[in-house]
Amino acid sequence: PSCPTDDRGLQQVVLAATYSFNNQSNDAFLFKPSAITRAQRQIVKGLRYIVDLEISRTVCRKRDHNNNLSKFFNVCVLQTFHCHFEVWLIPWENETNVQVFLCKS
């Protein structure tokens, strides 16, 4: 089943996926989610989210150590990746586990 984009769990998953992308990227700049193109939620020993989204490069450097992605904006989008994430969210254990992480330009 599809999941509304304003779902609180989905927003948490999108941020976790974006942090994961930024941590694994060698780019000097941070990326932030720019569009959710598909979102599904399954209830199985927690919540499993299957998300396709676009992640765009910001003008904020990683070295600035500012992790609040909501403050960043895309002045001139130089690069956008189309990503597929599958994330397991277990709220009562405060656990978020990114299981599948695929991105292409």
Protein Blocks (a to p, Z undefined) as FASTA:
>chain_A
ZZdfklmklmmmmmmmmmmmmmmpcbfbdcddfbdfbdcdddeeiadddddddddddfbd
fklopablklpccfbacbdcdddddddddfknopacdfbdcddZZ
